[in-house]
């Protein structure tokens, strides 16, 4: 499921050691994505738009290798597959943290998502299960067209998990866009890799 990265031969060893020691090693970027075609495709497939763009997000995450890196006991590991812990809103307006297993097949992933959402609806509180390490943290704020984003973080907790958030879908003359925020550990990747991720997910949304 995971393998240790050899720090001694890694060309980013110095970058990793430099940023790992920082109290706040994360950096974040917010962009607008064109989701016109993605929204139409989700409706044609009779899949919820949330499920559709969550799936495309995970396709991109799993395609860009640094997004599969995690720091465990001061070592860097590369996971074979990354799943998602998404916040799921309940009817009483609280939310719980989910864990949804990624599958490249949209139909299977949609089934996994539907089952996990239904499970969260029957629980209370934030933590409703044991969580694995091969995750991204994901949230959707469909009420807010944000232009920047920050996260609540405990600097004493050794966190290296990418955090991706989507905002409200906007429609202007038939063109649909959504804000996407990406926060990542600078010891594991740089702006170049986030740029690769953004380009990849936009292509996925256009496909």
C-alpha positions in Angstrom: 0.0 0.0 0.0 2.9 2.3 0.7 6.7 2.5 0.2 9.3 4.6 1.9 10.9 7.3 -0.2 14.8 7.2 -0.1 15.6 10.7 1.3 19.3 10.3 0.5 18.6 10.1 -3.2 15.7 12.5 -3.3 16.5 15.7 -5.1 14.2 17.6 -2.7 15.8 16.3 0.5 17.1 19.8 1.4 13.7 21.3 0.6 12.0 18.7 2.8 14.2 19.2 5.8 14.0 23.0 5.5 10.2 23.2 5.4 9.5 20.3 7.7 11.0 22.2 10.7 8.6 25.2 10.2 5.6 25.8 12.5 3.4 26.3 9.5 4.8 24.3 6.6 1.6 24.5 4.5 1.0 26.9 1.6 -2.2 27.5 -0.2 -3.5 28.6 -3.6 -7.0 29.5 -4.7 -8.1 29.3 -8.4 -11.3 29.3 -10.4 -12.1 26.2 -12.4 -14.4 26.0 -15.4 -16.9 23.3 -14.6 -19.4 23.9 -17.4 -18.8 20.6 -19.2 -18.4 18.7 -15.9 -21.8 19.9 -14.6 -23.5 18.9 -17.9 -21.7 15.5 -17.9 -22.8 14.8 -14.3 -26.4 15.4 -15.2 -26.1 13.3 -18.3 -24.7 10.4 -16.2 -27.3 11.0 -13.5 -24.6 11.4 -10.9 -24.6 14.1 -8.3 -22.4 17.0 -9.2 -20.6 16.8 -5.8 -19.8 13.2 -6.4 -18.6 13.9 -9.9 -16.2 16.7 -9.1 -15.0 14.9 -6.0 -14.1 11.9 -8.2 -12.3 14.1 -10.6 -10.4 15.6 -7.7 -9.2 12.2 -6.6 -8.3 11.2 -10.1 -6.0 14.2 -10.3 -4.6 13.6 -6.7 -3.7 10.0 -7.6 -2.1 11.1 -10.9 0.3 13.7 -9.4 2.8 11.7 -7.3 3.7 14.3 -4.7 0.0 14.4 -3.7 0.5 10.7 -2.6 3.4 11.6 -0.3 2.8 11.6 3.5 5.2 12.2 6.4 5.1 9.4 8.9 7.6 9.3 11.8 9.8 11.9 10.0 10.0 9.7 6.9 8.3 10.2 3.6 6.1 7.5 2.3 4.5 7.1 -1.2 1.0 5.6 -1.1 -0.3 3.5 -4.0 -3.8 5.0 -3.6 -5.3 8.1 -2.0 -8.8 8.1 -0.7 -10.8 11.1 0.7 -12.1 12.3 4.1 -14.8 14.8 3.2 -16.9 16.8 5.5 -20.6 15.6 5.2 -23.4 17.9 6.3 -26.2 16.5 8.3 -29.8 17.7 8.4 -29.2 19.4 11.8 -26.4 21.4 10.1 -23.6 19.6 12.0 -21.1 17.7 9.9 -19.0 14.5 10.3 -15.7 13.4 8.8 -16.2 10.7 6.2 -13.8 8.3 4.6 -14.7 7.4 1.0 -12.6 4.8 -0.9 -11.4 6.0 -4.3 -12.1 3.9 -7.4 -11.2 5.0 -11.0 -14.6 3.7 -12.0 -17.1 6.5 -11.5 -20.0 4.1 -10.9 -18.2 2.3 -8.1 -17.0 5.5 -6.6 -20.5 7.0 -6.7 -21.8 3.9 -4.8 -19.0 4.2 -2.2 -19.9 7.9 -1.8 -23.6 7.4 -1.5 -23.1 4.7 1.2 -20.7 6.8 3.2 -23.0 9.8 3.1 -25.9 7.7 4.3 -23.7 6.3 7.1 -22.7 9.8 8.3 -26.4 10.8 8.4 -27.0 8.2 11.1 -24.1 9.3 13.3 -23.3 12.3 15.6 -20.1 14.1 16.2 -17.0 14.6 14.1 -15.1 11.3 14.3 -17.3 8.4 13.4 -14.8 5.8 12.4 -11.1 4.9 12.4 -9.2 6.8 9.6 -6.4 5.6 7.4 -3.3 7.6 6.5 -3.8 7.6 2.7 -6.3 10.5 2.6 -6.8 14.0 1.4 -9.0 16.3 3.5 -11.9 17.7 1.4 -14.7 20.1 2.0 -17.4 21.9 -0.1 -18.8 25.3 0.7 -21.6 25.6 -1.9 -22.9 28.8 -0.2 -19.7 30.9 -0.6 -17.9 32.1 -3.7 -14.6 32.5 -1.9 -11.4 34.1 -3.2 -9.1 32.9 -0.5 -9.2 30.2 2.1 -7.5 29.1 5.4 -7.8 26.1 7.7 -8.0 25.5 11.4 -4.7 23.8 12.3 -2.9 22.5 15.3 0.8 23.2 14.7 1.8 20.6 17.2 0.1 17.8 15.3 2.3 16.4 12.5 0.1 16.9 9.6 1.1 16.4 5.9 -2.3 15.8 4.3 -3.4 17.9 1.4 -6.5 19.9 2.0 -8.8 20.8 -1.0 -12.0 22.8 -0.8 -14.6 23.9 -3.4 -16.9 26.9 -3.2 -20.2 28.0 -4.7 -20.8 27.3 -8.4 -21.2 30.5 -10.3 -23.0 30.9 -13.6 -22.3 33.8 -16.0 -23.8 33.7 -19.4 -23.8 29.9 -19.4 -20.3 29.5 -18.1 -20.1 27.7 -14.8 -17.1 28.2 -12.5 -16.1 27.2 -9.0 -13.4 28.3 -6.7 -11.0 25.6 -5.5 -8.5 26.0 -2.7 -5.5 23.7 -2.4 -3.3 23.6 0.7 -0.3 21.3 0.7 2.9 20.7 2.8 5.8 22.6 1.3 8.2 19.9 2.4 6.5 17.5 0.0 5.9 19.6 -3.0 6.2 23.1 -4.5 4.1 25.5 -6.6 5.1 23.6 -9.7 3.4 20.4 -8.5 0.3 22.3 -7.5 0.3 23.8 -10.9 0.4 20.3 -12.4 -2.5 19.3 -10.2 -4.6 22.3 -11.2 -3.9 21.7 -14.9 -4.7 18.0 -14.6 -8.0 18.5 -12.8 -9.2 21.2 -15.3 -8.5 18.7 -18.1 -10.5 16.1 -16.2 -13.4 18.5 -15.7 -13.3 19.3 -19.5 -13.3 15.6 -20.5 
